[in-house]
Amino acid sequence: MRNTSAALLALSSAWLGAAPAAAQEPAPAAPPVEQAGPADDPMHTFKIAIGLGAGYGYVSMERMNALVDDTEQALIRSNPGITVDGADAVHGATFAGLAVRGYFPYFIAAEVGCNAMYAFDKATARLGGVAIEVEHNELGFEVPILIGGYYPFLGQLFLTGLVGPAVFAGPMSLWDQSGTADLNDYDTDTTVGFTAVVGLDYLPVDFFAVGLDLRYRYLVSDTLKYDTDNSLTDGVIAESGHLRGDGTHDTYDIEFSGFAFQGWIKFVI
């Protein structure tokens, strides 16, 4: 009997000792490790930047400058005693435009847009006490379709390289003479050129960016033609022989080829 009581007492003590351990709550599970989402992973980046930009750069204008020079010489030839001041070669142009640039997965970038291009110069012709100012304005539109790649770094910078064709649309040269009706203008057909871009975009916040591009363009118009209300000259090819009086058949064009810097303000979605 005494042995049975001791056994029951030992069993009771063992059960009472184990009960508190069984009643304890399980330890909380460790929080899951967060994975980088698509917006944080350059391999899955998808951003669209819509930008307004403007800039200035060097342009060739080789044949346009020949047209200016030939016009000056023709004016002096046909008006003895006349002098022309300030008919300088054009080598600079301003640019302004709209562009949509996309940053896509696997470091792919693309851009489409439209840039307006403008260059001008003016000269003063003097004969006796009379001075007449003449200016010419070269205009055109570039529609680039570009593709390339980008590299994000420092969390807020996107370095981009793009190349592709560019449609050179609506090139024209407008000539104005002070105090009288406009002079003969020139225009030509749409052509296709080439554009290459190296750009850097800075994204200080999620929906806004500023950028700076270095752009190279090869844009040469087709042959210029006279564009006037005179049916005898409207659409006639502008050959150098008409102005030089030497019977040559060189033609003129408008060329915005060269390098330019363009700054951008962009809205990012």
Buried (B, 14 or more C-beta within 10 A) or exposed (E): EEEEEEEEEEEEEEEEEEEEEEEEEEEEEEEEEEEEEEEEEBEEBEBEBBBEBBBEBEBBBBBBBBBBBBBBBBBBEEEEEBEBEEBEEBBBBBBBBBBBBBBBEEBEBBBBBBBBBEBBBBBBBEEEEEEBEBBBBBBBBBBBBBBBBBEBEEEEEBBBBBEBEBBBBBBBBBBBEEEEEEBBBBBBEBBEBBBBBBBBBBBEEEEEBBBBBBBBBBBBBBBBBBBBEEEEBEEEEBBBEBBBEEEEEEBBBBBBBBEBBBBBEBEBE
